Amino acid sequence: MRYQGPIYRPPSEADSLLIQATIGCPHNRCTFCMVYKNGPKFRVRDVAEIKEDILEASEIYRQKVRSLFLPAGNTIAMKTHDLCEILDFARKVFPGIERITVYGSSQYIHKKGPQGLKRLADAGLSRIHVGLESGDDVILKRIKKGTFSQEQIEAGKWVIDAGIELSLYVILGIGGKNRTISHARETAKVLNQIEPDFIRLRTFVPKINTPLLEEVQSQSFKMLSPYEVLHETALLIKNIQVSSYLTSDHYTNYINLEGRLPEAKNRLLDKIHAALRKDEKSFRPFFIGTA
């Protein structure tokens, strides 16, 4: 099996077989992300090569593969026909497979349209991991996400309607001190319209070699303190009205929150309020990410 460039996968795909379908990220402009800033340039791997890697993996793991993740940063950007061919092939090679997943940004999902997403679902795509980051259009523009809230809503709804699970990632603190309230409220509004299967929380950590780190260091971007992140999280959860599974399965977060909304809402808010009674110095220290 062959890999090129950084290979990342969500924590929930820790037990998945990784077969690289694309290299790099076609957008690669987000100010908070350093993963592909130094390359390699985005390209889609040849379908025949991907199939060769799947066959090689089948010789190693035989019939033990239950989940497959197809890196890199935006595999949904592949031509629909090619991705469907890979999905069909993987299901034939691994007849016991239960889940096939990819990363995908809203703008590239939106380009597929409802029909393209339904074709992918029929071919076996089970779940798309999407960096929503925020529902606040001002923030999305500032971080150069390449999308906006209405496009995110439409793309998310189309994924759900196609029968594909949707895992949305929210970055706590990505709006800084100036937009913390609007970030929480506007993000909740978007989540309420999409009704994703999963809401996954991440806390903003500035990364090396990123424009947003430069803004932090120049103090043009003012980061939230641990208490402020927790207050933002509480406001977000209070405003979420849909039935989604919320989790904070990431090392960047100050506390672990996990549960099905809306049933777990009061329990999660109680946990946040308990954390706010702790000494703020007891939370993880500030650090600059290197990966």
N, C-alpha and C positions, 0 to 999 in steps of 0.2 A: 504494500500500500504506500502511496506517495503523498507527501504533504509539502506545501510551499507557503511561506509567510506565517504570520501568527495564526494559531488555531485556538479559538475560544469556543466554549459551549456553556450553556446555562447550568447552574448547579443541579437543576432537576434532570439534566441529561447525563449525570455522572456515570450511570451504568450503560449508556448507549454506545453502540458502535459508531465511530466517527469515520465517515467516508467523505473526503473533500470534493465538493461539486463546483464551487467557485473559489476564486482567489481574490483577496482584498475586498474593498467596498466601493460600489459605483458612485456613492455620494461623497463620502470621505471629507466632509466639510464641517462636521459638528465641532464646535469650539471646545467641548469638554472631553473629546475622545482622542486618545493618542495611538490607538491600536494600529492603524494603517497609515499614519501620517508620513512615515518614511518608506512607504511602499509595502508590498509590491503593488503595481498598478492593477486595477480590477480587470479580470477576465474570467470567462466561463471555461471550465475544462472540457475537453473533448468527451463526448458521450461514450465513445468506445473505451477511453482510458478509465472513466468512472466505472464502467461495467467490469473492466479487468480488475480493479481494486475490490469491487464487490465479490467477484469470484475468488480472489485471493483470500479475502476475509472469510469466505465460506469454507475454505480449506482449513483455516486455522480454528475457527469457532464452530464448524459444522452446523448443527441445528440449534445452537444455544442462543442465537441472537433474538432478543425480544423487542428491542427498540433501536432505532437508527436515527442519528442526527447527521445532517448534511451541511457542514460548514462551507464557506466562511461567512463573512459579515452580512450578506444580503442575497442568499441563494434564491429567494423568491424572484429576483431579477432575471433569472434564466428564462429563455424562451419557454412558453408553456408546453409546447410539444416535447421539447427535450427533457424538461423536468418530469413530465408524465411518463416518458419512456424509461427514465431512471427509476421512478416509483414502481412502475409495472415490473421491471426487471428485478428489483430488490425483493418484491413480494413473491416472485417465482423462485428466486434463489433461497429465500428464507421463508418458507411457508408458514412458520409459526410466529412470524413477526406481528407485534401488537401495536406498534406506534412508529411512525416516521415523521420527523419534525425538521423545521428549518428556521433560520432567522429571516425576518423580512421587515423593511421599513414601510410605513403607511403609504408613501408616495409610489412605491413599486407594487405594493398590493393593489392600490387603486388602479394602476395601469392594467392589471389583469382583468378587472371588471367582474361582475357576478358570474358570467359564463365561464371565464377562464378559471376562476376559483372553484367552480363546480366541477370542471374537468379535472383539476388537481385533486379534489376530494374523491372523485370517482376512481382516480388512479391510485389512491392510497395515502395522500397527505393527511396526517392526523392532527397536527398542531403547528401553529406559527407563533414564534416568539417575537414580539414587537416592542421596540423601545418607544413607548408613548412619550416618556419623559415629563411632559406637562400638557395641560389642556389650555393654557394661557397663550394666546397668539403673540403677545408681546414677547414673552419668554422664548417661544419657538423661533421667532425671528432673530432674537438676540443670539441664541446659541446655534443659529444657522442649521436648524434641523431639516430644512428642505420640505416641510409640510406645514399644514395649519389645521386648526381644530376640526373644521367641517370635513376636510379630506380624511382626517383620522377617523371621524365618526362614520362616514360612508364606508371606508375601507374595512373598519372593524365590523360593521353590520353585515357587510357582504361575506366576510369570513364566517361569521356565525351562521348566516343563512345558508351557506354552502355546506354546512355540516362539519366544518373544521374547528377544532378547539383553538381558542385565542388566549394567549398568555401575554398580558400587557405589563410593561415595566414603567414605574414612576420613580423619578429621582427627587427625593426630598431635599429641599434647600437649593434647587437649581435656579430659583428666581432671586436668591439672595434676600437680604433684609427688606429691600424696597418692595418686593412683590410676593412676600410669603403668603399673605392672606389671599390675594388673587390667584396665586398658584394653587393653593389648596381648594378653593371654591371652584375655579374654572376646570381644574382637573377632575373634580368630583362630578361636575356637570357632564363632561365628556364621557366619563366612565358610566354614568347613569344612562346615557343614550346608547352606548355600545352594549352594555351588559356582558362583559367578557367572562370567560370561565375562570381565569386567574388574574389577580392583581398582585404584582410582586414589587415590593418596596426596596429601593436602594437609596443610600444617603450620599449626597454629593461629596466627592473627594477630588480635589484638584490633581490633575495628572501632569507628569513631566511633558515638556515639549508640546503644550497645548495653549491656544490663545486665552482660554479661560484662566489658566494658572497665572498668566501675565496680568490679567485684570485683578486677580486676587492679590498679587504682589504689589500692584500699583494702588490698591485699595479702591479702585473704581468699581469693583465687585466686592460687596461686604457679605462674608459668609455668616450663616446662622450658627449660634452657639448650640451645644447639645440641648439645653432647655428649649431654645427656640425651634429646633427641629422637632422636638416632641410635641410642642404646641401646634406646629404646622400639621403634624401627623394626626393629632386629635381632631383638628378642624376638618381635615380631609375625610377621616372615617365618619365623623358626625354627618357629613353631607352626602356620603354614599348611600344610595337607596336601593341598590340592586342586589340580587343574589349572586355573589361571586366569592370565590375562595381567596382570601387575602393572606399573604405570607411575606415575611421579611427575611428570606433565606439568603443573606449575604453578609460578608464580613464588615461591610461599611456601616452597618446599622448600629445604633446605640443599644437597642433592646430587641428581643425577638417577639414578633407578633404573628399569630397564626390562628386562623379560624374562618368559618363560613359566615358571611354576612347575609342578612342582617342579624341572625341569631347571636353571633359572637360580639356584636358591637359594644354592648355594655361591659362585657368582660375585658375586651381590648382597651376600652377607654379607662377602665379601672386600673389596668396594668400601666398605662401611660401616666396616669395621675400618681400612682405609687412611685414610678421612676422619677417624677418631678419632685418628690420629697427627698430624694437622695442628694448627696453632695455632688454638685456638677463636676467636680474634679475626679469623681470616681468613674466617669465614663472614659471610653477610649480617647487617647490624645489625638490632636491634630497631626496629620501626616500628609505627605505628598505621594500619590500613587505612582508606581513605576511599571505597572502592568495592567 
